Amino acid sequence: MLVCALCVLPIAIVYRISGLWPATLLIGLAAAGHQGFSANLFTLTSDLFPSRAVASVVGIGGMAGAIGGMLIAEIVGHVLQWTGSYVVPFFMAASAYLVALLFIQLLSPALAPAPIGAS
């Protein structure tokens, strides 16, 4: 997941790239990092939670992601109006995966299965 998060980091400098192909390649690298991160995130859920809870956890995560997508669209719109630049949105996109990985490590440092229903 760290490798995938690091693949997204170069997206922070895309706004400074003047050529079409270099920008396209950096965005493609970030898209690949996003896909790898999300695939590992689904696997992480099935590794950390019992099978009877996986669908609920993924559903709650999907709902949170959809709400986050709604909110970030609004925030980016306001940022673009205030600054007239894509600098802040690109830096937010570049750092989001490292922040997510930090939260994963804080919430489950040993990546041990959750003791749901254990007696």
C-alpha positions in Angstrom: 0.0 0.0 0.0 2.9 2.3 0.7 4.2 1.8 -2.9 0.8 2.6 -4.3 0.6 5.7 -2.1 4.0 6.8 -3.3 2.9 6.3 -6.9 0.3 9.0 -6.3 2.7 11.6 -4.9 3.9 12.9 -8.3 0.4 14.2 -9.0 1.3 17.2 -6.8 3.5 18.6 -9.6 1.2 18.0 -12.6 -0.1 21.5 -12.5 3.5 22.7 -13.4 3.9 20.3 -16.3 3.5 22.0 -19.7 3.6 19.0 -22.0 0.6 16.8 -22.7 2.3 13.4 -22.6 4.3 14.0 -19.4 1.2 15.2 -17.6 -0.8 12.2 -19.0 1.9 9.8 -17.8 1.9 11.3 -14.3 -1.8 11.2 -14.1 -1.7 7.6 -15.3 0.8 6.6 -12.7 -1.4 8.2 -10.0 -4.5 6.3 -11.4 -2.5 3.1 -11.2 -1.5 3.9 -7.6 -5.1 4.6 -6.8 -6.3 1.3 -8.2 -3.6 -0.7 -6.4 -4.4 1.1 -3.1 -8.1 0.5 -3.5 -7.6 -3.2 -4.3 -5.4 -3.7 -1.3 -7.9 -1.8 0.8 -10.7 -4.3 -0.1 -8.3 -7.2 0.8 -7.3 -5.5 4.0 -11.0 -5.4 5.0 -11.4 -9.1 4.5 -8.2 -9.8 6.4 -9.1 -7.7 9.4 -12.8 -8.5 9.8 -14.7 -11.8 10.1 -16.5 -12.9 6.9 -19.9 -12.1 8.3 -18.9 -8.4 8.8 -16.9 -7.7 5.6 -19.8 -6.6 3.5 -21.0 -4.2 6.2 -17.6 -2.7 6.7 -17.1 -2.3 2.9 -20.6 -0.8 2.6 -19.9 1.7 5.4 -16.6 2.6 3.8 -18.2 3.0 0.4 -20.8 5.3 2.0 -18.1 7.4 3.7 -16.2 7.6 0.4 -19.3 8.8 -1.4 -20.0 11.5 1.2 -16.3 12.4 1.1 -16.6 12.7 -2.7 -19.6 15.0 -2.4 -17.8 17.2 0.1 -14.5 17.4 -1.7 -16.2 18.4 -5.0 -17.7 21.3 -3.1 -14.4 22.2 -1.4 -12.4 22.1 -4.7 -15.0 24.3 -6.3 -14.5 26.9 -3.6 -10.8 26.6 -3.6 -10.7 27.1 -7.4 -12.9 30.2 -7.1 -10.7 31.7 -4.3 -7.3 30.9 -5.8 -7.9 30.3 -9.5 -5.3 27.5 -9.3 -5.2 23.7 -9.1 -2.2 23.7 -6.7 -4.2 23.0 -3.5 -6.4 20.3 -5.0 -3.4 18.5 -6.5 -1.5 18.6 -3.2 -4.6 17.3 -1.4 -4.8 14.4 -3.9 -1.1 13.7 -3.6 -1.3 13.5 0.2 -4.6 11.7 0.6 -3.2 8.2 0.3 -0.3 8.7 2.7 -2.8 10.2 5.2 -5.1 7.2 4.7 -2.2 4.8 5.3 -1.3 6.7 8.4 -4.8 6.3 9.7 -4.7 2.6 9.0 -1.5 2.3 10.9 -2.9 4.3 13.8 -6.1 2.3 14.0 -4.5 -1.1 13.6 -0.8 -1.0 14.1 -0.3 -4.8 14.2 -2.9 -5.3 11.4 -4.5 -8.0 13.6 -8.0 -9.3 13.0 -10.7 -7.4 14.9 -12.1 -9.3 17.9 -15.7 -9.0 16.8 -18.0 -11.6 18.5 -15.1 -13.2 20.3 -15.9 -14.3 23.9 
